Each structure stands twice: as C-alpha cells, then as structure tokens.
Amino acid sequence: GDLLPADGILIQGNDLKIDESSLTGESDQVKKSMDKDPMLLSGTHVMEGSGRMVVTAVGINSQTGIIFTLLGAGEGDEEKKVKKSK
C-alpha cells in the first residue's frame, strides 16, 4: 500500500502490481514490468511486489501535479470572469 511520491520509469521489479484508480478510475490492479509497462505515476499505490525506479518528475511536473494545476487553473479563470463582469 505504499504511495508513489513521484513519476518514474521502472528499472527493476518483482511481480509489481499498482493500483492506479486514483488517476484512471479503473479498480483493476495494473501489472508493471520493464518490458511492457515501465511507467510509474505519482499518487498511485503499490499493492504487490517490489521494484526500483528512476524518478522522472516530481511536484507540479508529475502527472498528479499537472492534473491539480489544470483543475486549479480552471477555477482561477472562472473567478477572473466573475470579477471582470462586476
């Protein structure tokens, strides 16, 4: 149940299964391997296995950060429109 704090690429893994439901909404666990699907995303949970990854993005540059930024930008635009109309 460890939470991944950053985006990265799997470089070593042993029967690694990830819960990506926080990003995709899919409840199925995703098997990760260096050959087929090596991308690990921040905000997801390790459900089984172990592995090592090379970190490629953190904070607002990660997939979770990009989603939060986009959601925050949408709210800010609406607030600006309301202020301009007054």
HELIX and SHEET records of a PDB file:
HELIX    1   1 SER A   21  THR A   24  1                                   4    
HELIX    2   2 GLY A   59  ASN A   61  5                                   3    
HELIX    3   3 GLN A   63  SER A   85  1                                  23    
SHEET    1   A 4 ASP A   2  LEU A   3  0                                        
SHEET    2   A 4 HIS A  45  ALA A  57 -1                                        
SHEET    3   A 4 ASP A   7  ASP A  19 -1                                        
SHEET    4   A 4 GLN A  29  LYS A  32 -1                                        
SHEET    1   B 4 ASP A   2  LEU A   3  0                                        
SHEET    2   B 4 HIS A  45  ALA A  57 -1                                        
SHEET    3   B 4 ASP A   7  ASP A  19 -1                                        
SHEET    4   B 4 MET A  39  LEU A  40 -1                                        
END                                                                             
